[in-house]
Amino acid sequence: MGDRELVTLPARELRRLIGTRALSPLELMDACIARIEALNAGVNAIAATDFERARAAAREAERLQMSGTPLPPLHGLPLGVKDLQDTEGLLTTRGNIGLRGHVPAADNTLVARLKRAGAIVAAKTNVPDMGAGANTRNPVWGATGNPFDPALNAGGSSGGSSAALATDMVPIATGSDTGGSLRIPAALCGVVGLRPSPGLVANDARPLGWSPISVLGPMARDVADTALLLSAMTGFDARDPLSYPAPSDGLPALADVDLRTLKVAFSEDFGACAVDPMIRAVFRQRVAALAPLFAACEPLAERLGDADRAFDIARAEAFVAAYADTLRQAPETIGPNVRANLEMATSITLADRAWAHLEATRIARRFQQLFERFDLIVAPVTPLSPFPWTQLYAERVDGQPQRTYYQWLALTYVVTLAGNPALALPCGRDERGMPFGLQLIGPLRGDARLLTMAQAIEQACASQRELARPRPDIDRLRTPRPELRSIVTHPPHPSPSP
């Protein structure tokens, strides 16, 4: 099997081949490195690398493979790690000029857990500056282009992970999500991203430990691989007060579900979000195609609450906790998106904060009431087809000016406030030929149930060209695009990028 075919295999098949000694972890790592070296200049998904150390870890994985020792669930699988997450000995810049030389002394909780599960860090993946925004571009590494058209944006903030998965540079990758940072890039790049229930994946780096709006989660190319990665992420960690123990046997394996038993609700806009007419039309087509598969498929009529203002306040509070000290000590390193959140916080009162928590609670309770009637809620992930990466954010949606750089993410941050697990599932292309994603929302803490339903829908879509996961033109990406690095103002140091 050639490298080009090897890197396209599902992660679970790669792990099976490693388990039967039919595939060497070093062979797999070499294939992924070759893929990165061949394609990254055309899409700029990858940030820092240390291929020598990745190969050394793969050789050690091969030694264990041949020793007969029982192997952990991700043994030998190359992993892309979002550049917001600390990696011991490997440059972690968060896309920020103030951290362009930052090499952590230790892995964060998630990376350490995945290494114990056998995954090998192949590379860091690109992010917006400090993860703020849904367009992956920063002054350290440059912009990540969409694999389906590198002149357009890949979403964010997990855009590097999504683009790396879509181009088969790595079989699994990490992400994180506050207002949609797992779901949006997954949808725009044609892969799967899961925002888990808060606390399912421990996060020791969240400054506000009791706040549920920011979570870590898995990304992969299909639902089963996403479930595989999630199963290795879960578990209690005392440094995260929201975390809770996973079942003693981990998340259950995905079971078959009869779609004909499911009651599904759908909404184009949750009664409040601006959505482009083309996206509405594509979403209606997808609902019409899928509705016959279910026992019931009904529209949601009710408006769920004032998500915009509640999210403004919750997000500003989180940014003050994370970056107020940086603003005082090194204001020149604060990018425009982070600064916008900090400036918003100056006018927020204690009464505003109390109202925001009350409104988020009301939204959450309304969502939970819906799940007394429905098994699944379906919505679009984004209100727009990808726009040029040179445009920092969407300033207008359906002719409506957006108040902030993130208001165009309302379809996903409504769900953030509810706290329910949500998955972006690739579902064909939009009218411009770009990937289209469905946002599948499950019951609170019903992550395993959501994954099971998502896999059944994915399987039903796979046989229909207009609904199946789209694939980018890989050969087109072999052409380097130096413009993606044109916004770099300070070269990263000391770790090279391919």
N, C-alpha and C positions, 0 to 999 in steps of 0.2 A: 504494500500500500504506500503510495507516495505521500509526501508531506501535505499536499493540497487536499487530499481526501481525508487524511488523518485528522486534521484540525477541524473538519466540519462534523465529525462524529459527536453525538450527544455526550455530555459529561458522564452520565451513568454508564454508557457503553465503554467509554475510555477507562472508567474505573473497573468495569468488569474485565476488560482485557488485561489491565494491570494485575488484577487479582488472580487471573489464570496464567500469568507470566507470558502472555502472548504479546505484551507491549511493555517496553522499558520506560520508566518515568523519564530517563534521560532522553530517549528518542522522542517522547512527547514534548518535553521542554524544548529540545532543539527545533522541533517543527514549529512550535509557537514563536520562538525567537526568530526563526526564518520568516514567518508570516509578518511579524512586527517590522522587521527590517525591510521587507518588500513593500508594505502598504502604509506604514505610519506617516511617511512624508506626504502621502496623498490625503490624509484625513486628520492627522495630529491628535489622535486619541490618547497617546501614551505620554506620560510625564517622565519621572525619574526611572532609571533602570540600573540594575547591577547584574548583568547576565552571568558574570563569572560566579557570583555567589548563588544565583538561581541554579546554575548547572551543578555546582557543588552539592546543593541540597537535593537535586534530582539524583545525583550519584549515590547519596546516602539513602534516599528512598529506594533506589534499585538494590542496594545491599540488603536492606530490610526485606524487600520483596523476595529475594532469593534465599533468605535465611529460614523461611518457613514461619516466621513470627506472624501472628494475627495482625492484619492490617486495618488501620482506622478507615472510616467511611469515605474520606476524600483523598486517600493515599495517592500521592504522585500527581494530583491534578494542578496544573498551573492556574494561578489566581491573579486577577487584576484587583488592586486595592485602590479605592478612591483616595485622592490626594488630600482629603481632609482627615484621614485616619493615620495615626502615628505608626511608623514601621521602624523597628530597631535597626539602626545602622544604614538606613536608606532614606535619602532626602525626602522630606515632607514639607512642602512649601505652602500648601493651601492656596496656591496661585497668588500669593501676596509678596510684594517686593521686600517687605520687612522680614520675611521668613525664607528668602531665596537660598540661604545657606544652612537652614535648620535640619540637622540630622538627629532624630530622637534617640535617646539611650534605651528606650523600651518600646515594645509594641503596645497598642491600646488593647483593651479587653477583647474586642472582636477579632482582631488579627491574631492575637495569641491563641484564642480558642480555635480558630480555623487552622492554624499551624499544628496544634495538637491533634486536630482531626485529619492531618496528613496533607493539607493543601500546601503548595509551595508558591511563595510570592514571586510572580514573574515580572511584574512592573507596577508602577503607580499609574493611575488614570487621571486625566485632566479634569479640572473643575473651574467654575467662575471664581473670581477673587473672593476668598473667604467663604465660598459656597453661596454667595448672595446673588440670586437671580437664576433664571432658567435659560440662559444663553452661555454656554461654556467657553469663556474667553477671559484671559487674564494677562497682566504685564510680565509674567515670568515665562510661561510656556506658549502663549499665543492662544489661538482659537481652535476649537475642534469643529471640523466640518461634518455635515451630515453625510453618512456613507452613500446615500442615494443621490445626493447633489452637494458636493463639498462647498459650494458657494452659499449654502443655506445652513442654518444653525442645527445643532444636534440636541437641543434642549439642555436642561441642567436642573440641578447642579451635578447630577451623575452622568453628564454627557460623555465624558471620556470612557467610562465603563460601558455605556450603551453602544457607542461606536466601536469599541474594541470587540464586544460580543458580536455585533452585526457583521463584522469583517472577519470573524473567526480567529482573532489574535489570541484570545483566551476562551476557555469553555465556561468559566464562572467568574463573577466579579461582585464586589461589594458596592453598596450604595447607601445613601441616607436620604431622609425625606422630612421636610418641615411643611412646605406648602405644596409639594408635588414633585420633589427632586428625584424620586425614584420612578414615579409613574410617567412624568412628562417626557424625559429623554427616552425611556423605553418605548413609549408610543411613537415618538418622532423617528426612532431608528429601527423600529420593527422587531423589538425583543420583548422579554417579559421582565417586569419589575414589580415587586411586592412591597407595599408598605404594611408591615406587620402591626398587630395590636401593640400599643405601648407596653413595654415591660417584657415582651416575649424574647426580644434580643437585648441583652444588657448593654448599656452605654455608660461608661465611666467618664466620658469626656463632656457630658452635657452639663453646663454650669448650673442651671436650675434643675436640680435632681428630681423635683416633684412635678415638673411640667411635662405633660404628655405630647406636646406638639412636635418634638423632634425625635425621630426613631432611626435606627439602623436596619438595613434589610438586604435581601438577596436579589441578584439579577442573573439571568441566564437566557438561553435561546428558546426554551420551551418551559412549560409548566412543571414537568416532572424534574427537570434539572434544577429549577428554582426551589422546588420542595426538598430536593437532596441537599442543596446548600443551606436552606433554612434549618433543616434538621441538625446540622452541625453548628448552627449559630446560637441555638436556644440554651437557656440555663440560667439559674440564679447567680447573681453577683452582688455581694453586700455593698459594693461601691455605687450601685445604682438602686436607689430606694424603690423604684417602680418595678424592678425585675422580679420575676417569680419562677419557681422551679418548673422545668419542663416535666412531662410525664416520665416515669422511671424508665420507660422503654423508648423515650424520644417521641417525636411526632409520629402518628400512625402513618403507615404507607398509604398512598393514594388508592382509594377504592373506586370501583365502578359506581357510577350514579346514573339512574335513568332520568334523562332530561324531561321525560314526559310526566314526571312527578313534581316538577319544580314550579312554584309560583313566582313569577318575576315581575318586578316593577321597573319602569324606565323613565328617565327624565333627560330632556335635551339641555336644561339650564338650571335645574333646581328652583325655578321660579324667579331667579334673580341674576344669573350670570349672563354677560354678553357673549354671544356665540356667532361666528361668521355664518351667513346663510348657506355657504357651500358645505361646511361641517355639519350643519343641521340636516341638510339633504342627505349627506352620506350616512349620518347616524340613523336617519329614518329608514334608509335602504337596508342597513344592517339589521335593525330591529324587525323590519318586515320579513327579512330572510330567515331570522332565527326564531321568531315568534311561534311558528308551527311546531317547533321542537318541544315547547313547554306546555304544561298543564294550563297555565294562564300567563298572559303578558299584558300588563295594564300600565297606563301612564300615571305618573305622579302629578297631582294637580296642586298640592299645597306648597306654599313657600315655607322654608324650614327655619328662617330667622335672618337676622342681620349679620351674616357671616363676614362681610367686608370690614365693618368697624371692629367686630370682636377679634378678627385675625390681625388687623392693624395693631391693636393694643397688645395682644399676646406676643406678636412678633417683635414689636419694639422693645417690650420688656426683656425678651430673650437676648436681643442684640445689646442692650445696655449691660446686662449681666456678663456677656461675653467680651465686649469691646470698649466699654467706657474707660478702662485703664489705658488701653492702647491709644484712644483718642487723646487722653491727657499727656501721655508720655512720648508717643510717636505719631502725631497727627498726619504727617506726610505719607504714612503707609496705609491710611484709610481710604479705600476706594469709594466711588460715588454711590454705589448701592448700599454699602454698609453705612456710609455717612447719612444717607436718606433716612434709614431706620433710626439712627441715633438722634437726628434732628426732630423726627416725629415724636420721640419720647419726651422731649423737653416740654411739650404742651399737655402731656397726659397726667391726669390727677389720680389720687387714690380712689376717688369715686369712679373714675373711668375704668380703672383696673377691676374694681368690684363688679361694675356692670358687665365688663367683658367676660369675667368668669361665670357670672350668672347667665349671660346669653349663650356662651359655649355649652353650659350645662343644659339649657333649654333645647339647643340644637341636638345635643347628644340624646336627650330623652325622646325627642321627636323621631330621630332615626331609629331608636330601639323599639318604639311603638310600631314603626313600619315593619320591623322584622317579626312582629306578632302575626302579620298577615302574609308576608312574603319571605321566600328563601334567599332571594338575591335581588340587588338593585343594580341596574346598568345605566351608565351615562357615558358621554364622551370624556376623554382625558383632557384634551386641549381644545380651545375655541378656534384655533387657527391652524392652517398648514404651516410648515416651517418657513420662516422669513430669513432674509440674509443675516449671516452672523455679524456683519458689519453694523447692524442695527442693534443697539444694546438690549432693547426690550420692545415689546409691542405697545406702541403709544395709543393705538385705536383698535377697537374690535367692533365690527359691524357699525362703523361710523361713530362709535361712542368713545370719547377720550377716556383714557385710563388714568386714574388719580395718582397711582404709584407705579413703580417699575415691576411690581408683582401682581397687580390687580387682575391681569389677564390669566392668572393661575387660579381664578376663583373656583372653577369646576373641581379642582383637587383640594383646595384648602377648606372648602365646605366640609369635606369628608375628614380632613385632619381634625377639625374642631369636634366632629362627632366621635372620633376615636376608633372607628371601625376599621378592620383590615380592608385594604383595597389593592387590587391587582390590575396592572395594565396588560391587556392581551392584544397582540397583533391581530388585525382583522382586515387584511387586504390593503388597498391603496385608496387615497382620496382622488378627487377629480384632477389634481395636478400631478398624479403619479407618485405621490409621497406616501409613506406608511401611515395607516390610520389605526388608532388603538381604541379599544373599548375599556372603560373603567368598570370593573366588576367589584362590587362592594358586598362584603359578607357580614354576618352577625358579629356582635362584639365578642372578641376572643374566639371567634369561630374560624381561625386561620386554616386549620386542616380542612374544614368543611368548604371554605372558599376555594382552596386549591383543588379539591376534588371536583367541585362544580366547574371551575375554570378549565381543568383538563378535559372534562367531557365536552365542553363547548369548543375547545381547541381541536379535539378530535373530529367533531362534527364539521368544523370549518375546513379541515385539512384537505378534504376531497373536493372542495369547491374553489376554483381558482380565484374568484373575486373575494373570497373570505379568508383564504389561507395566508399564512405568514409570508410577506414579501421578502425577497433577497436582493441585495444591491449588486450592481455590476462590478465585480471585483477587479477585472482587468482595467476598468476606467480609473480605479484608485491607484494604479501603479505609477501614474504620472505625478511627480512631486508638485506640491502647491505651496511655494514659499510664502505666498500672501497670508497663509494661516499663521505664520510666525511673525508677521509684520508688526504686530502690536507689542512685541516683546521689547521692553525698555532696559531690562537688566538681565544679562545671561545667567542662567542658573549655575550654581556652584555647590559642591564639587562633582555631583553625579551627572553623567552625560545622558542625553536623550537620543534615541535612535533617529 
